[in-house]
Amino acid sequence: MLEARHAVRAATLETGFGLVDQTRVVTAASELVRNAYIHGGGGTLVIERLRRPGGRGVRLTVSDAGPGIANIDAALADGFSTGSGLGHGLGGARRLMHEFRIDCPPGGGTTVCVTRWTPG
């Protein structure tokens, strides 16, 4: 998980994020990667650097082949935890990023895609 944090931090630096936004993106990545590891048995992290008129961004896509999430709405609620965590994982990641999408198809597996844009 430490490697993921370093890779995400490097991407935010290259993209031009300030310290606060770097921390937001790295924190969201940590939560998502941790969830994939604990609940999905591992997974993948894809980091994309984006450009659009008026700004740049970083998109993180975390996927696993675990059992999926039985109740996505509950999993996004503050305080929800299936283990010993504080229950800030998915909901916290959603609040830290500008865009949040979760895909949990029948039969298992979860993919969470989050994006944060530079100001301006």
C-alpha positions in Angstrom: 0.0 0.0 0.0 2.9 2.3 0.6 4.0 2.0 -3.1 0.5 3.1 -4.1 0.7 6.1 -1.9 4.1 7.1 -3.3 2.9 6.6 -6.9 -0.3 8.7 -6.3 1.7 11.4 -4.6 4.1 11.6 -7.6 1.2 11.9 -10.0 -0.4 14.7 -8.0 3.0 16.6 -8.0 3.4 16.1 -11.7 -0.1 17.4 -12.2 0.5 20.5 -10.2 -1.7 20.0 -7.1 -1.0 22.0 -4.0 -0.2 20.2 -0.7 -3.8 20.1 0.5 -5.1 18.6 -2.7 -2.2 16.2 -2.8 -3.1 15.0 0.6 -6.8 14.6 -0.4 -6.0 12.4 -3.4 -3.4 10.3 -1.5 -5.8 9.8 1.4 -8.6 8.7 -1.0 -6.2 6.3 -2.7 -5.1 4.8 0.6 -8.7 4.2 1.6 -9.6 2.6 -1.7 -6.5 0.4 -2.0 -6.9 -0.7 1.6 -10.5 -1.7 0.9 -9.4 -3.7 -2.2 -6.7 -5.4 -0.2 -8.9 -6.3 2.8 -12.2 -7.0 1.2 -11.3 -7.9 -2.3 -8.2 -10.0 -1.7 -6.0 -7.5 -3.6 -6.5 -5.7 -6.9 -5.1 -3.1 -9.2 -4.6 0.6 -9.1 -4.5 2.6 -12.3 -3.4 6.3 -12.1 -4.2 8.6 -15.0 -3.1 12.2 -15.4 -5.8 14.2 -17.2 -6.1 17.5 -19.1 -9.2 19.5 -19.9 -9.7 23.1 -20.8 -9.0 25.1 -17.7 -7.4 22.4 -15.6 -5.7 19.2 -15.0 -6.6 16.2 -12.9 -5.7 12.8 -11.6 -8.0 9.8 -12.0 -7.6 6.7 -9.8 -9.3 3.4 -10.7 -9.1 0.7 -8.1 -10.5 -2.7 -9.1 -10.7 -6.1 -7.3 -12.2 -9.5 -8.0 -13.6 -9.9 -4.5 -17.2 -10.7 -3.5 -18.5 -7.2 -4.3 -20.4 -4.9 -2.0 -23.8 -6.2 -1.0 -25.3 -2.7 -0.2 -23.4 0.2 -1.8 -25.6 2.8 -0.1 -24.8 1.4 3.3 -21.1 1.1 2.4 -21.0 4.8 1.5 -22.7 5.9 4.8 -20.5 7.4 7.5 -19.8 4.9 10.2 -20.4 1.8 8.1 -17.7 -0.8 8.6 -17.5 -4.6 8.0 -14.5 -4.8 10.3 -12.6 -2.9 12.9 -12.2 0.3 10.8 -13.8 3.6 11.6 -16.1 3.4 8.6 -14.8 6.4 6.6 -13.4 4.4 3.6 -15.8 4.8 0.7 -17.7 7.8 1.9 -14.5 9.5 2.9 -13.0 8.9 -0.5 -16.1 10.2 -2.2 -16.0 13.4 -0.2 -12.3 14.0 -0.9 -12.6 13.8 -4.7 -14.6 15.8 -7.3 -15.9 12.7 -9.1 -16.8 9.3 -7.7 -18.1 6.2 -9.5 -18.5 2.7 -8.1 -19.3 -0.4 -10.2 -20.2 -3.6 -8.4 -21.7 -6.0 -10.9 -23.6 -9.2 -10.0 -21.2 -12.1 -9.5 -18.5 -10.1 -7.7 -15.7 -7.6 -8.2 -15.7 -3.9 -7.4 -14.3 -1.0 -9.4 -14.1 2.5 -7.9 -13.1 5.4 -10.1 -12.4 8.8 -8.6 -11.1 12.0 -10.0 -9.8 15.3 -8.6 -9.2 18.4 -10.7 -6.7 21.2 -10.1 -8.4 24.5 -9.1 -9.1 27.0 -11.9 
